[in-house]
């Protein structure tokens, strides 16, 4: 039995996200209603799992039959932003890695988790990295992030317009404010800004 994740580039993952948003949330209104899309559009069940992270070091996982997303119960109850990212991450697996789940012969969630964790490190890395890429681009659509970055720059023009260049530290700080409308943790915004090279593109914005 193999569970080999195909190599996808960041931009290729973005193509999956673009198609997904076009089909399920073309308005791009924020925050992206990931919970609604999962339960109402995709027909999946979100299931809190007690002590999932404590016992298995997992925030969540897509069931072997791709019908349920199990979420650490404490995260589900207490950390909205992390919960949303975990849901989006697992939907990445649902969309991009369908063939990997077909015909898996597991009789319990614990057995499946142990199998997932037993995969070679390289395979596990690419599988989870692609899920993170999908989640970041889904919850923080590029066009919306660009618009909010420009709005932030304009609203701070008087304060920063005399600076020669906008530093990376500026964007790290700004991520705290930018994260709110997207309902994600600031680190997600900071990573997305870096991935889209916005710090470089906007460094001379006030010149």
C-alpha positions in Angstrom: 0.0 0.0 0.0 1.4 3.4 -1.1 0.5 6.9 -0.1 2.8 8.9 -2.4 2.1 12.6 -2.6 2.8 14.1 -6.0 5.0 17.2 -6.1 3.0 20.3 -6.7 4.5 23.8 -6.9 3.0 26.7 -4.9 1.5 28.2 -8.1 0.0 24.8 -9.0 -1.7 24.6 -5.6 -2.9 28.2 -6.3 -4.7 26.9 -9.5 -6.6 24.4 -7.4 -7.5 27.2 -4.9 -8.6 29.5 -7.8 -10.9 26.9 -9.2 -12.3 26.0 -5.7 -13.1 29.7 -5.0 -14.7 30.2 -8.4 -17.0 27.3 -7.7 -17.8 27.8 -4.0 -17.1 31.4 -3.1 -16.8 33.6 -6.2 -17.7 36.7 -4.4 -14.5 36.5 -2.3 -16.4 38.2 0.6 -14.4 38.0 3.8 -14.0 36.0 5.9 -14.1 33.0 3.6 -17.0 30.9 5.1 -14.9 27.7 5.2 -17.2 25.9 7.7 -20.3 26.6 5.6 -18.6 25.5 2.4 -17.5 22.2 4.0 -20.8 21.3 5.6 -23.3 22.8 3.1 -21.6 22.7 -0.3 -19.3 19.7 0.1 -21.5 17.7 2.4 -18.7 16.7 4.8 -19.0 16.4 8.6 -16.8 18.3 11.0 -16.2 16.1 14.1 -14.5 17.3 17.3 -12.0 14.7 18.5 -11.1 14.8 22.2 -7.3 15.1 22.9 -6.4 14.7 19.3 -3.4 17.0 19.5 -2.3 15.8 23.0 -2.3 12.1 22.0 -1.4 12.2 18.3 0.1 15.7 17.8 -2.5 16.3 15.1 -4.7 19.4 14.9 -7.0 17.6 12.5 -7.2 15.0 9.7 -9.4 14.0 6.8 -11.0 10.6 7.3 -10.0 7.7 5.1 -13.4 7.8 3.4 -13.1 11.6 2.8 -16.5 12.1 4.5 -15.4 13.7 7.8 -12.8 16.2 9.1 -11.8 15.4 12.6 -10.6 18.4 14.6 -8.9 18.6 18.0 -11.8 19.4 20.3 -9.9 22.0 22.3 -8.9 23.8 19.2 -12.5 23.6 17.9 -13.8 25.2 21.1 -11.1 27.8 21.8 -9.1 28.9 18.7 -11.2 30.1 15.9 -8.4 31.2 13.6 -6.4 28.0 14.0 -9.6 26.0 13.6 -10.4 27.7 10.3 -6.9 27.1 9.0 -7.0 23.4 9.9 -10.3 23.0 8.1 -8.9 24.7 5.0 -5.8 22.6 5.2 -7.8 19.4 5.3 -9.9 20.6 2.4 -6.7 20.9 0.5 -6.1 17.2 1.0 -9.8 16.6 0.0 -9.3 18.5 -3.3 -5.7 17.7 -4.3 -5.1 14.3 -2.9 -8.3 12.4 -3.6 -6.5 9.4 -5.3 -4.4 8.9 -2.2 -7.4 8.1 -0.1 -9.2 5.7 -2.4 -9.5 2.2 -1.1 -7.6 2.6 2.1 -8.5 -0.4 4.4 -8.7 1.1 7.9 -11.3 0.2 10.5 -10.6 3.0 13.0 -9.5 6.6 13.2 -6.6 5.7 15.4 -5.3 3.1 12.9 -5.5 5.6 10.1 -3.7 8.3 12.1 -0.9 5.9 12.9 -0.6 5.0 9.3 -0.4 8.6 8.2 2.3 9.3 10.7 4.3 6.3 9.6 4.9 7.6 6.1 8.5 8.6 5.1 9.5 12.1 6.2 9.8 13.5 2.7 6.3 12.3 1.7 4.8 13.6 5.0 6.5 17.0 4.4 5.1 17.5 0.9 1.7 16.3 1.9 1.4 18.7 4.8 3.1 21.6 3.0 0.7 21.4 0.1 -2.2 21.4 2.6 -0.7 24.6 4.2 -0.3 26.3 0.9 -3.8 25.5 0.0 -5.2 26.8 3.3 -3.3 30.0 3.1 -4.3 30.9 -0.4 -7.9 29.8 0.3 -8.5 31.8 3.4 -6.4 34.8 2.2 -7.2 35.2 -1.6 -4.4 37.0 -3.3 -6.6 39.7 -4.8 -8.2 40.5 -1.5 -4.8 40.5 0.3 -3.5 43.0 -2.3 -6.5 45.3 -1.9 -6.2 45.3 1.9 -2.4 45.9 1.7 -3.0 49.0 -0.5 -5.8 50.2 1.8 -3.4 49.9 4.8 -0.7 51.8 2.9 -3.0 54.6 2.0 -4.4 54.9 5.5 -0.8 55.2 6.8 0.5 57.5 4.1 1.0 60.5 6.4 3.0 58.4 8.9 5.2 56.5 6.5 5.4 58.5 3.3 8.7 60.1 4.3 10.4 56.8 4.7 12.6 55.8 1.8 11.6 52.2 1.8 9.0 50.1 3.7 10.8 47.5 5.7 10.0 43.8 6.2 9.4 44.7 9.8 6.6 47.0 8.7 4.8 44.1 7.1 5.3 41.9 10.1 3.7 44.5 12.3 1.0 45.2 9.7 0.0 41.5 9.6 -1.6 41.9 13.0 -4.1 44.4 11.6 -4.5 42.7 8.2 -5.4 39.3 9.8 -8.7 40.5 11.3 -10.9 40.6 8.2 -9.6 37.3 7.0 -10.0 35.6 10.4 -6.6 34.0 10.4 -3.6 34.2 12.6 -1.2 37.0 11.8 1.6 34.6 10.8 -0.7 33.3 7.9 -0.8 36.9 6.6 2.9 37.4 7.0 3.6 34.2 5.1 1.2 35.1 2.3 2.8 38.5 1.9 6.2 36.8 1.6 4.9 34.2 -0.8 3.3 36.9 -3.1 6.5 39.1 -2.8 4.3 42.0 -1.7 7.0 43.4 0.6 9.2 43.8 -2.4 6.5 45.0 -4.8 5.3 47.7 -2.4 8.7 48.7 -0.8 8.7 52.0 -2.9 5.0 52.6 -2.7 5.4 56.1 -1.3 8.1 57.2 -3.7 
